[in-house]
Amino acid sequence: MIEKGYAFNELGDVTATKTDMADFILSDGRIEEIVPAGSEVFEDYELFDAEGALALPSFAEMHIHLDKTYYGGKWKAPTKAKSIFTRIEEEQILLLEQLPSVQERAEKLLELQLMNGTGFVRTHCNVDQVVGVKHIDLLQQAFKTYENRLEGEIVAFPQHGLLRSSSVELVKEAMRNGAQFVGGVDPATVDEDIETSLSSMVEIAVEFGAGIDLHLHDRGHLGIYTIKRLLSMLEDAKFKKPVTISHAFGLAALSEGEARELALRFAELGVSLASTVPLDFKMPLALMKAEGVDVYLGNDSITDHWDPFGTGDMLEKANVLSQVNRWKDELALSQSLGYITKGITPLSKEGEQLWPKPGDRADFLLTEASCSAEAIARRTKRKAVFFRGKAVYETE
């Protein structure tokens, strides 16, 4: 089943989603043709019976730490921590203890993501003085195991501080070893030198022709100042590679006008945001998206020494985002899907069908829902996941 449009009432409000039963003809990893269900064109094709399930574009997990998890091992709740430095101190011992199980547990997390409908994963990967760049190789091997089932990319992440832990050369080594993004964390709080930390990160990205993904937890003026300095450096460097600011908690303190002004700069420079949807304060994600900023979601931690929560289900993340923003109507729920699909939605806000189209990559999932809105609101069961035209996960 695919979505075809919206039903409107006399006031112009969306009241329901229109759907049709259809058959996909898949070839060479793409949707070659979409025909009415029951069309007699399949004599030479291998058949897959979706049993009337709704097709949705595959999900994208845009912020996770595959290399630091208890998932697949014994249960262990995090200890109480006063600050990020408590966790950094814990990692001096924990990273070495976990090293033998990094790849195995990363693969278990990838399987969890896959069964929930995720076809793309961006993971941050520790690069530090404890394990060096060993995690980079282990996560590359994990992605190699899953290369025919999902796609992934790695951020070289100096968790203990790019400057604080003297990790500039280690990050460069990680980039030479195949990481696609240069990471950073709280240039003020962790590195205690906003200018040098940001400029070092940008310089590494320029040197390796790579993107940037910065963890920025600092709130209020400190967080906003850091964001503005980064934007200025990107302008000065005429930086054209992808840039993501993860968390960006400082945005929550902005007035609507200030947030809109900053959103325009983000959009102009091609800077995206990745959020885990915090519950204790509201982020202006909808405003940012409305102004043309790419806004993504991620699980971040999944049962590790930072956080015991996280389900690996991007549909749940969209559900939480909708609840936080009180998006209860058909249109708002339907459009919230775009936060977990890199912006792809079956329908535009006006009800024009955007996906699927012949020629689209055959990366999609099948779920027991009548429409996107129901899938988001009810977190409906996934029946199957397709990647490059092949069924890579099926429920029994």
SULGI-V149868 format. One line per field, one symbol per residue. phi: phi as a letter, one per 40 degrees, with the letter a starting at -180 (. if undefined). psi: psi as a letter, one per 30 degrees, with the letter a starting at -180 (. if undefined). burial: # if it has 24 or more other C-alpha atoms within 12 Angstrom, else .. A space follows every 50 residues. Layout:
phi->???
psi->???
burial->???
This chain:
phi->.bcbibcbcccgccbabcbbcabcbbafgbccabbddgccbbcbbcbbcc fgcccbcdcbcbaabccbacdgbccaccccbcaccccccdccbcccccdc bdcdcccccccccdcchcbabbbcbdbaccbgbccdcccccccccbccba baabbcbcdchdcdbfbdccccccccchccbcbaafdccccfadcccccc ccccccdbfbcbbbcbcdbfdccccccccccccccccfcbccbbbcgfdd cccccdccccccdccdcccgcbbbbcgcccabcccccdcccgccbbbacg cbfbccaccgbgbcccccccdccdcfcbcdccccccdccbbfgcbdbccc gccbacbdhcccbabbbcbcaddcdccbfccccabbbfgbcbabcc
psi->klkfalkkaffgkkflkkllklkkjkkhgljekklkkgkiggegkkkkjf hglkklkllkjgjljffilfkfakkjlllkkflffeeeeeffeeeeefef geeeeeeeeeeeeefggkfkkjkkkkjlfegbgeeeeeeeeeeeegfgfl lllkkjjiegkeeeghgeeeeeeeefggkfkkllkifeeefgieeeeeee eeeeeeeghllkjkkjfklbeeeeeeeeeeeeeeeefhkflkkkjkdhff fffkleeeeeeeeeeeeefhklkkkgikfflkkheeeeefggkkklllfc kjiafekfakfgjfeeeeeeeeeeghjfleeeeeffeffgghfkkeklff gkkeklkkfkkijllklilfleeeeeefilkkelkkkhgkjfkkl.
burial->######.......#.####..#####...##.##...............# ..####################..............##.##..##..##. ###########################################..##.## ###############.#########.###############..####### ######.#.##########..##########.##....#.########## ##.#....##.######.##########...########.########## #######..#############..#..#.####################. #..####..##################################...
